[in-house]
Amino acid sequence: MRSRASCVPEQVSLDWTPPGLVAGVDEAGRGPLAGPVFAAAVILDDLQPIVGLADSKALTAAKRARLYDEIRAKALCCCIAQASVEEIDRVNILQATMLAMQRAVHGLRLKPALVRIDGNRLPVLPMAAEAIVKGDATVQAISAASILAKVARDLFCEQMHDSHPQYGFATHKGYGTPEHLAALREHGASPWHRRSFSPVRELCVDITTNRLA
């Protein structure tokens, strides 16, 4: 079964598994008010099992960091991609997430026969794809992808913090915490903020700063 549109309205389940490599895909950063949305695609190596894979949200930061390095060392291949703040504002967060997922899959060194994606939406892909609700907790390749995407985005948030420390990106990772909203009221929107998101649009005025290269 192939995905035929940018996304489908509900979960797609395959009654068969095509022979060949299977990739897991997940995203990180759909909900925050700032920063790109990240996605990762992973093809695990059955001969090099990784112990402790789970939904990234269920792991401590230290455990995620350890698994991040182990996944990158042991996976047959993996790719981390993103869609920019500008793309999020232009096409909306759902479509930007689909774009990041497409980039992650296309960036794999090996071509999978099947892509398993966390959630109930599928990006357009040139191979069979399956959406699995809560797949990040039940499918190891998706768990691995969730860890890569989460850690990569958290590291990016530290760069955002370095350029704009007044917002506290290193702490809240762009989510709409009370501290973050207070900083928006005081300082206005940085170049990293998603102006299409209503809290940013309603609370802020622009500030003149440059984006990270």
C-alpha positions as CSV (number, residue, x, y, z in Angstrom):
1,M,0.0,0.0,0.0
2,R,1.4,3.4,-0.9
3,S,0.5,6.7,0.6
4,R,-1.3,8.9,-2.1
5,A,-1.5,12.3,-0.5
6,S,0.5,14.4,1.8
7,C,-1.3,12.8,4.8
8,V,-4.1,10.5,5.4
9,P,-6.9,11.1,7.9
10,E,-6.5,7.9,9.9
11,Q,-4.2,5.1,10.7
12,V,-3.2,2.8,7.8
13,S,-2.4,-0.8,8.6
14,L,-0.8,-3.2,6.2
15,D,-2.0,-6.8,5.9
16,W,1.3,-7.8,4.5
17,T,5.0,-6.9,4.9
18,P,7.0,-6.4,1.8
19,P,10.4,-8.2,1.8
20,G,13.3,-6.0,2.5
21,L,14.5,-3.4,5.0
22,V,12.1,-1.7,7.4
23,A,12.6,1.9,8.6
24,G,11.0,3.5,11.6
25,V,10.1,7.2,11.6
26,D,9.1,9.7,14.3
27,E,9.1,13.5,14.8
28,A,9.9,15.9,17.6
29,G,8.8,19.4,18.1
30,R,5.3,19.8,16.8
31,G,3.9,21.5,19.9
32,P,6.5,24.1,20.8
33,L,6.1,27.8,19.9
34,A,9.7,28.1,18.6
35,G,12.3,26.2,16.6
36,P,12.2,23.8,13.7
37,V,10.3,20.5,13.7
38,F,12.6,17.5,13.6
39,A,12.1,14.0,12.2
40,A,14.3,10.9,12.1
41,A,14.3,7.7,10.1
42,V,16.2,4.6,11.4
43,I,16.8,1.1,9.9
44,L,18.0,-1.1,12.8
45,D,20.5,-4.0,12.5
46,D,19.0,-7.2,13.7
47,L,22.5,-8.5,14.4
48,Q,23.3,-5.6,16.8
49,P,20.3,-5.3,19.1
50,I,19.9,-2.2,21.3
51,V,18.6,-2.7,24.8
52,G,16.3,-0.1,26.3
53,L,14.6,1.4,23.3
54,A,11.4,3.1,24.2
55,D,9.3,6.2,23.5
56,S,11.7,9.1,24.0
57,K,9.3,10.8,26.3
58,A,9.4,7.9,28.7
59,L,13.2,8.1,29.1
60,T,15.5,10.4,31.1
61,A,17.7,12.9,29.3
62,A,20.8,10.9,30.3
63,K,19.2,7.6,28.9
64,R,18.2,9.4,25.7
65,A,21.7,10.7,25.2
66,R,23.3,7.3,25.7
67,L,20.8,5.6,23.3
68,Y,21.3,8.4,20.8
69,D,25.0,7.5,20.5
70,E,24.3,3.8,20.5
71,I,21.6,4.0,17.8
72,R,23.9,6.0,15.5
73,A,26.7,3.5,16.1
74,K,24.7,0.3,15.6
75,A,21.9,1.1,13.2
76,L,22.3,0.0,9.6
77,C,21.6,3.6,8.7
78,C,19.7,6.6,10.0
79,C,19.0,10.2,9.0
80,I,17.8,13.2,11.0
81,A,16.1,16.0,9.1
82,Q,14.0,19.1,9.9
83,A,11.6,21.6,8.5
84,S,12.4,25.3,9.3
85,V,10.3,27.8,11.2
86,E,9.7,29.6,7.9
87,E,8.3,26.4,6.4
88,I,6.1,25.8,9.5
89,D,4.7,29.3,9.1
90,R,4.2,28.9,5.4
91,V,2.5,25.5,5.1
92,N,1.4,24.8,8.7
93,I,2.9,22.5,11.3
94,L,1.3,19.2,10.1
95,Q,2.6,19.7,6.5
96,A,6.0,20.8,7.8
97,T,6.2,17.6,9.9
98,M,5.4,15.5,6.8
99,L,8.1,17.4,4.9
100,A,10.7,16.7,7.7
101,M,9.7,13.0,7.6
102,Q,10.1,12.8,3.8
103,R,13.5,14.4,4.1
104,A,14.5,11.9,6.8
105,V,13.4,8.9,4.7
106,H,15.0,10.2,1.5
107,G,18.2,10.8,3.4
108,L,18.7,7.2,4.4
109,R,21.8,5.6,2.8
110,L,19.8,2.4,2.2
111,K,16.3,2.3,0.7
112,P,13.7,0.6,2.9
113,A,10.9,-1.6,1.4
114,L,8.6,-0.5,4.2
115,V,8.4,2.7,6.4
116,R,6.6,2.5,9.7
117,I,5.6,5.9,11.1
118,D,4.4,6.9,14.5
119,G,0.9,8.3,14.6
120,N,-2.0,8.3,12.2
121,R,-0.7,10.4,9.3
122,L,1.5,9.5,6.4
123,P,3.7,11.7,4.2
124,V,4.0,11.0,0.5
125,L,6.7,8.4,0.1
126,P,7.9,6.3,-2.9
127,M,7.6,3.0,-0.9
128,A,5.0,1.2,1.2
129,A,4.3,3.1,4.4
130,E,2.3,2.2,7.5
131,A,1.0,4.5,10.3
132,I,1.1,3.1,13.8
133,V,-0.6,4.9,16.7
134,K,1.7,4.8,19.7
135,G,4.3,3.1,17.5
136,D,7.1,4.9,19.4
137,A,6.3,2.6,22.4
138,T,5.7,-0.6,20.5
139,V,8.0,-0.7,17.4
140,Q,11.7,-0.6,18.1
141,A,12.7,1.2,14.9
142,I,10.2,4.0,15.7
143,S,11.4,4.2,19.3
144,A,14.9,4.7,17.9
145,A,13.7,7.4,15.6
146,S,11.9,9.1,18.4
147,I,15.1,9.2,20.4
148,L,17.2,10.6,17.6
149,A,14.6,13.3,16.7
150,K,14.2,14.3,20.4
151,V,17.9,14.6,21.2
152,A,18.7,16.3,18.0
153,R,16.0,18.9,18.6
154,D,17.0,19.4,22.2
155,L,20.6,20.1,21.1
156,F,19.3,22.6,18.6
157,C,17.4,24.3,21.3
158,E,20.7,24.8,23.2
159,Q,22.0,26.7,20.1
160,M,18.8,28.8,20.1
161,H,19.5,29.5,23.8
162,D,23.1,30.6,23.0
163,S,21.9,33.2,20.5
164,H,18.8,34.3,22.5
165,P,19.3,33.4,26.2
166,Q,16.5,35.8,27.3
167,Y,13.9,33.2,26.3
168,G,15.2,30.2,28.2
169,F,15.1,27.8,25.2
170,A,17.6,25.4,26.9
171,T,15.1,24.9,29.7
172,H,11.6,24.7,28.1
173,K,12.7,23.7,24.6
174,G,10.3,26.2,23.0
175,Y,7.1,25.0,24.7
176,G,4.7,27.5,26.0
177,T,5.6,27.5,29.7
178,P,4.6,30.5,31.9
179,E,8.3,31.6,31.8
180,H,8.4,31.4,28.1
181,L,5.2,33.4,27.7
182,A,6.5,36.0,30.1
183,A,9.7,36.3,28.0
184,L,7.6,36.7,24.9
185,R,5.6,39.6,26.5
186,E,8.8,41.3,27.6
187,H,11.0,40.8,24.5
188,G,8.7,40.1,21.6
189,A,9.3,37.3,19.1
190,S,12.8,36.2,18.2
191,P,13.6,34.9,14.7
192,W,13.1,31.4,16.1
193,H,9.4,31.9,17.0
194,R,6.6,30.4,15.0
195,R,4.5,33.5,14.1
196,S,1.7,31.3,12.8
197,F,1.1,30.0,16.3
198,S,-1.5,32.0,18.1
199,P,0.4,32.6,21.4
200,V,3.3,34.1,19.5
201,R,1.0,36.1,17.1
202,E,-1.1,37.5,19.9
203,L,1.7,38.3,22.4
204,C,4.6,39.5,20.4
205,V,6.2,42.2,18.3
206,D,9.3,41.5,16.3
207,I,12.8,42.1,17.5
208,T,15.7,42.7,15.2
209,T,18.1,39.8,15.5
210,N,19.8,37.4,13.1
211,R,19.0,33.7,12.8
212,L,21.7,31.1,13.4
213,A,23.5,30.1,10.2
